[in-house]
Amino acid sequence: MTKKIENFIFKNLNIKNKRVKIKKNQSLLNQNFDSLEFLKLIFKLEKKFKLKIKSKEYEKLHTVENIIRYVKKNEK
């Protein structure tokens, strides 16, 4: 399940340079992904994994590791 979520995240981040290595434990916002890209990812995660992520949870989801943990815990 972890690999499935991780692949989905990487596929859905708008990566202009395919050589970019995303660090799973570093904030996406510190890796040149803007807040709009982050929100698009959140919406896609909600749809794909049948989640409802409250906006107050967003600040906890800025790393790939945290997103994976959240999805695994809350997936329906």
Secondary structure, 3 states (H helix, E strand, C coil): CHHHHHHHHHHHCCCCCCCCCCCCCCCHHHHCCCHHHHHHHHHHHHHHHCCCCCHHHHHHCCCHHHHHHHHHHHCC
